[in-house]
Amino acid sequence: MKKLLIIALMLSGCTTTSIDVAVQKSAPAFCDAAVPIYETYVAAGLGSAKDKATMQAAWDALTPVCANPTQATALQLAVAAAQFAIMAKLARKA
C-alpha cells in the first residue's frame, strides 16, 4: 500500500498538459516526413485505387494536425502518427 501511495504521488506531477506539450514537439518530424511521401506517391500515380484512397484519407487526417501541432492534443497527435505510418507503409508497398 505504501508503494502505491508513493507511485501515486510521483505520477500526480504528470499532467495531460505536460504530455501534450512533449508530444507536440515531435509532431514536426513526422509531418515534415509525410509531405514528400504523399507528393511522390500522388505524382507517380502509385498504388491501386484502394491504396490511393487510403493514402488520401491518411493525408486528409494528418494535415489539420500538422497545420497547427501546438494546438493538438496527445490523442490527436497519436492518430496523426498512425496516419503517417499508414502512408509510409503504402509508399513502401508501391
Secondary structure as UniProt FT lines:
FT   HELIX           2..11
FT   TURN            12..13
FT   HELIX           16..24
FT   TURN            25..26
FT   HELIX           27..44
FT   HELIX           49..67
FT   HELIX           69..71
FT   HELIX           74..93
//
